[in-house]
Amino acid sequence: MEPFTTAFANAWHLIWTADADLMGVLALSFQVTGLAVLVSCLIGFPLGAILGVGRFAGRSASLVAINALMGLPPVVVGLGLYLLLSRAGPLGVFGLLYTPTAMVIAQTVLVTPIVAALTAQVTEEMHREYRDLFATMGMGQVQQAATLLWDGRFALTTAALAGTGRAFAEVGAVMIVGGNIDHVTRVMTTTIALETSRGELALALGLGLILLVLSLAINAGVMGLRNMGMRLAHG
């Protein structure tokens, strides 16, 4: 294992010179995470809004389930998807195992409950405020949900950012279904795990620094959007 100071200096050099391997890992990470978060939002926003606004049998149980799914163990998700996508599994015919598509599916399964649960919380709180107005306007639940999704867009963007942070940090599920194949399914977290186990710290540190910066940027974005929403609400 190389000395820490040398590894740190080499890590900065990889970042500064935009090393091809590092850039390839970053590109795939952004591609997989971006698509997974997009799909999660397309599913999670309307699902969460219906749970937040709707009053139907099984709503409480659905909310409990969605909140419980936020804590899904990634390795269990990875194992379940592996069984589904493997050649012996029901979806094996599609040949998705060890592809970026499988990684997108895994991240989507993990992120969607987060987006849906946070959306349900936001829309339920807003619905209490607008409930009487909606009643006088004779709006149905679907119309109410759509209205609250638009009116709460700043708060809901924080849900998307929270899901993004979760997806970027994921390692267990994507390693199981992606296989951590060089230049095919190797993303930031799986590369860090692999390079650290090899004792090759330069690339691991470089990606770790980038992941840390991304985490800070996402949290700053969440706080900024939350403050903007509060200013607009009281403006």
Salt bridges, closest charged atoms under 4 A:
ASP21 OD1 - HIS183 NE2 3.81
GLU124 OE2 - ARG59 NH2 3.12
GLU124 OE2 - ARG128 NH2 3.73
GLU170 OE1 - ARG166 NH1 3.40
ASP182 OD2 - HIS183 NE2 3.54
ASP182 OD1 - ARG186 NH1 3.61
GLU195 OE2 - ARG198 NH1 3.18
